[in-house]
Amino acid sequence: MSASPTSLTIRMYNVGFGDCFLLSFKYANRSRHVLVDYGSTSAPKSTPKHGPKKYPTSYMSVVAEDIKRVCAGKLDAVVATHRHRDHVSGFSSDTGTGQVIATLSPGCVIQPWTEDPRAKASALSATSSIYTRGRPDHRKMTAHFLGALEDMHRAAESIQQLADRSDLAGSQTLEQLKFLGQDNVKNPSAVRNLLHMGQKSRAYYVNAGMRLNFLPGVRCTVLGPPALRQSDAIRNQRTRDPGEFWQFRSFWASQSRGLTRSTAFAKRRSVSKATAHGIPPPSVRWFVNQARQVHADQMLGLVRDLDDVMNNTSVILLLEAGRRKILLPGDAQIENWAYALSKPKWRRLLSDVNVYKVGHHGSRNATPKSLWDLFHRTGVVGKADRLETLCSTKSGKHGSARSGTEVPRRTLVADLRSRSTFTSTEELKDEFCYITDLAL
């Protein structure tokens, strides 16, 4: 019992649209610290009023310095749930924040099996799910899926460039194209830094069903993502063949190059010479504008599909310490959750969760009803040992209320407020982070 923690402090940093959670387990001799994600695609621009006394130059640097202060120079584990920019950008050594985290010498780095560096797209099998100082434990993986994930980055990069075309569509569509395109572009500096930190200690590339023992007295069950041998639902929907996506993307890439040339050509010619040089006359300009909007809408649909697939590679961790359970699902969506929720033993395990980190910043299908209805600690205000829910989010960045896809989803937030003790980073305003303490 002396090796078990006696209390837990959870810090939810206000990083805008992103995730950054620091879990500090208090033991008799010292505290042990676990950093779960560190990224943002829209961090606050001003330095926080209640952060460290000496402010670095950027907001995310303030976060890094506070993590360093709280940890007293040592992290026991880093969890990077998946490679979306709003979860890993802070690990980038290009900005300096990743260098700060690296100096904390994490005892281990936990990532989804899809991040295994030996799982190359050309591989037929054989990569490691766990590396301990370079010694691999070989597990089979599906190379085709891993290759598709790499292709997504190239597609997202093309879409991000396309979003710079002001002539393409309305401002709202372009804003979402830029946001989702940027979030899905691979962050090589962060990926390299996470790899380097793992090689210096222990690197866990995990899938559903694994058990990790990286903290004394803390039981960690990996509920997701499933490996493809367990479930191919994380491919998203079978009717959405990635091969078809890339053909579609290639077609539009060629079309966009043609449109770019015609737009530049039009700017060099006067309106009086427009018809002679093939510029659409007024009678068909409406059609051209509508076609450009359709083009942008189709690109937006594609990048949303890419976003969904990447979210379905997200790590889901259930931590058990003393009489408390903490559920950390990253951005896992229903296709990722389906495997775990199909297991009766895991459904029982999830029923009495004490703290739930709300999935995907409050999107509806990241908290499926089949999961939400499992939690029996939900209830009215005043209920003993009521479920606590923590949501790191920022409105207006993802989806739209008109289509019922906005993040955070209003109907979900209403349910979270009424049936749990709910805290959102949007409520923090000038507060640097939200802190909650739990006796274990």
N, C-alpha and C positions, 0 to 999 in steps of 0.2 A: 504493500500500500504506500510505502514511503516514496516509491518511484513514480507514483501517479500524481498528476496535477491537482491542485486544490481549487483553482479558479481559472476563468478565461476572460480576457478582455478582447473585444472585437472592435477594430477601428474601420469605419467605412469612410474613405476619403472622398471629398467632394471634387470629382475630376470632370464634371460635366457629363457628356455622353461617353461613358467608359466604365471600367471596373478597377478598383484598387482596394483590397481588403487586407488588413493585417491582423492576424490572430496571435495573441500572446498568452501562452499557457504558463501559469505560475506554479513552480515546483518548490520544494523545501530549500534547494540550494541556489536555484536561479530560474529565470523565465526562459522559455523557448518560443521562438517566433516563426510564424509561417506567413509568407506573402502570397496572396492569391490574386494573380493578375496585376498589371500595372500599365494602364494605357488609357488613351482618350483620343477622340477625333475632334473634340470641341471643348477643351479645357477652359476654365475661366481665364480671362485675360489679365485681370488685376490680381496682385498678390493678396492673400487672405489676411484679414485683420487679426485672426487668432492663431496664426501659424508661428513658426520660430521667430525669434527677435531679429535675426539678421536674414534678410530676404535675398536669395539668389536672384538671378536675372529672369527666370521663368517660373511660372506657376508649378509645372511638373517637377522642376528642380527643388522647389519648396517641399513638395511631397517626398522626394527622395531624401532630402536632408532630415525630414521629420522621421521617416522610417529608420534612418541610420541612428538618430538620437534615441528612439524608443528601443531599438534592438541593442543598443550599446555596442555597435560595431559587429554584430554577428547575427546572421539569419540561419535558422535550422533547416528551412525548406522554402523553395520557390515553386509555385504551381502556375503554369501558363496554360490555361484551359484550352485555348485554340489560337490560331495565328491571326485572327482579325486584329486590325490596327488598334481598335479601341480597347484591346486587352493586352497587347504586347508592345505598343510603341514606346512606352517608358523604359523598356529594356534595351532600347537602341543605344549603342555607344557613340553614335554620331552626335547626339545631343548632349552627352555627358551624364545624363541621368542613369543610363545603363552601366556606366563606369562606377557610379556610386554604389549601385546594387552589387556589382561584381566584387567590390572591396569588402562587402559583408560576408564573403566566402560561404555561400549557401551550402548546407550539409548535403542537400540533394535537390535535383530539379525534376519536376514531374510534368510530363506533357502527354498528349494523346499518342497512340501508336502510329498515327499518320505522320508524326514528326520524326520518326526514326531516321537518322541520317543514312543508314545503310539500305533503306527501302527505296532504292532508285526506281525510276519508271521502267528501266530496262530489266530489272531483276525478275527472275522466274520464281524465286522463293528465298527464304533464308534471310531474315534480319533479326535483330535482337529486340526483345521487349524490355529487357533490363541490362544495362551495362554497369558493372562495378569495376572501376579502374581498368577499363578496357577489355574485360573478359565477358564475351557475349553469351547469352542464353538464347539459342536460336528458336524462333517461332515463324511459321509461315504467314505470309501476308499476300494481299492481292495487288499486284503491280499496276494493273490497268486503272484501278481506282486512284492510286497514288499519282499516276501520270495525269489523270483527269484533274486532280487538285492543282497540279502545277500549271496545267493549261488554263485553269480559271484565273490565275494571276495575270497571264498574258491577255486574256479576254478583258479582265477588269482594267488593265492598263490602257487598252484600246478605247474602252468606254469612257475612262476618265479623260482621255485626250479629246474624245468626241464631245464631251460635255463643255469644252472650252469654246465650242462653236455657238456663238450668240445668235446666229441666224437659224438655228435648228428648231427650237421650240420655246415654249413659255418658260418663265423664270423658275416656277415651282418644279417643273419636270427637270430642268437643268440642275437645280440645286440638289435634288435627290440623286441624280446621276453622279454628280461630283462626290457627294457624301458616300454613297455605296461603292462607287468605283474606287475611291481612295481607301476605304476600309478593307477592300478585298485585294488590293495590291500587296504583294509580298513585301515585308519589311526585312530585307536581308541582314541589316546590322543587328536588329533584335534577335533574329533567328541564330546568327553566328554567336552572339553573346550568350544566349541561353545554352547553345551547344557547348561553348567553351566552359561555362560554369559547371555544366553537368560532367564534362570530361575530367574536371579537376576534383570532383567528389563522386557522386553517384547520379546517374541519369536513369529515370524510370519512364519508359514509353508504355503507357498503360491502356488496357481495354477492360470491358465489363467482366466482373468476376474476380479480379485480382485483389489481393489483400496487401496493404503496405504497412510496414512497422517502422516508421521514421521518427516517431516520438514515443518515449516511454509512457505506458499507461493509456495511450490513445489508440483506439482501433480505427483503422481507415479501410473502408470498403469502396472499391471502384464500381460504380453502377453504369458507367458509360464512358466513352462510346463503345458499342459492341464492335468487335472485329467482324469483317465480312463473313467469316465462317460461322459466326453466331447469328448475324442478321444482315441482310443486304438492304434493309429499309433506309439506312443512312445514305444510300445513293439518291435519296429524295424519292421521287415517284418513278416507277419503271418506265412509264410512258414518256418521261422526259429524258431521253437518251443524251448523255453528254456529247456523243459523237455528232448528233444533230445540232446541238448548241454551237459547236465549233464551226460547222459548215455554215450555219446561219450567221455567226459572227464574221466569218471570212467574207461572206457575200456583202454584208453591210460595210465592212472595212473598205472593200473596193468601191462601193457606192459613195461612201463618205469622201474618199479621195477625189472622185469625180465632181462631187458637189463643191468641195473646197476649191478646185481649179475654176469651176464656173463662177463661183462667188468672187474670187479674186479678179477674174476676167471682167466681170460686170462692173467692178469698182473702177476699172481703168477706162471704161467707155462711158460716154455721156448717154443720158436717157434717150436723146433723139436718135441715137444709133443703135438702141437696144434691140429692136426687132431684127435689124439687119445682121446682128451678131448672135442671134439665137436666144436672146433673153425673153422669157415668157411675157406675152402681152397681158394687159390688165385683166382680160377675160378669163385667163387661166391661172393668174397668180394666187387666187384663193385656193385652187386645187394644189398648187405647189406648196403653199404654206401648210395645208392640211396633211400633205404627204410627209413633210418634215416633222410635223407633230407626231404622226403615226410612227415614223422612224424612231423618234426619241422615246415614245411610249413603249415600243418593242424592245429597245435597248434597256429601258428601265425594268421591264419585265424580266429580261435576261439576267441583269445584274442582281435582281432580287432572288432569282433562282440560284445564282452562284452563292449569294449570301446565305440562303437556307442550307445549301449543302455543306458549306464550311461550318455553320453553326452545329450541324449534326455530327461533326467530329469533336465536339466539345467534351472535355472531361467532366464527369459527374462524381463528386466525392461525398461520402457520408462519414463524418467523424463522430466517434462515440468516446466520450470522456466522462467518467463517473456516471452520473444519472442523466447526462445531457447528450443530445444528438444535434449536430449541425449539418445542414444540407447545403452543399455548394455545387450548383449545376452549371456554372458558366452561362453559356448561351444555348444550352441543349434545347432542341425543339422536339416536337412529338415523335418524329421518326427515330430520333436518338432515344427518347424515353420509352418507346414501345417495347423494347427488349426487356428493360428492367421491370416495367410494370406488368409484364407477362409472367413474372416469377412470383409465386405466392409467398415465398420466404422473404423476398425483398419488399413486397407490399406490406407484410407484417412489420418489417424493420422500419419502414418509412412512416408507419401510422402514428408514432409518438415523437416525431421530430419537434425539437424545441425552438430552433432558429432556422429559418429558411431564407437564403439569399435568393431573391426573386430572379428567375431566369430571364435572360435577354432583355434586361432593362425594363421589364414590365410588358413584354409582348404577350398576346393572349395564348398562342400555341406553344409557348415555352413554359407555361403553367397549365398543362392540360387538365381538364376537369377530373379525369381519372386519377390524377395525382392530388389535386387540391381536395377532392372528396375523401382521400385517405387520411388526411390530417385530423386526428380526433382532438387535438388541443385547440382547435378553432372554437370561437364562441363569442358571446357578448362581452362588453367591457366589464371587468371585475371577475371574470372567470379565473380560478386558480391556475397558475402555471400556464397562462395563455400563450399560444404560439406568437413568436416575434418574427416579423418579416422585414427585410432590409432591401431597399431598391435603389441602386445607383443608376440614375437616368437623367435625361434632359429632353423636354418636349420639343416638337417641331423639327426633329432631325430625321425621323424615319416613319414612312407610311403617311396616311392621311385619315382624318376623321370621317371624311366624306365616303371613303371606301371601307371604313371600319378596320383599317390596318394601322392606325396611329400607335406609336410607342412613346410613353406608356399607354396601354389600352384603358380607356376610361372605365369600362365595365369591370375589368379586372381590378383596377385600383379601388373602385367602390367596394368590391367584395373583400379585398385585403383590409381596407379600413374598418369595415363593419365586423369582420370575423377574426381579426388578429391585431396585435400591437404593431402598427405599420409605421415605418420611417422611410422617407424618400430624401435623396440628396437635394431635390428641388425645394424642400422645405428648409434647408440649412441656410440659405441666403448667404450671409457673410461668414458663416461658420466654416472652419477649415475641414473638420471631419466630425462624424457622429461616433460616440463611444458608448458601448454597452458592456456591462460587467455581469458575469454569470458565476455563481457558486457551483462547483462541481461535486 
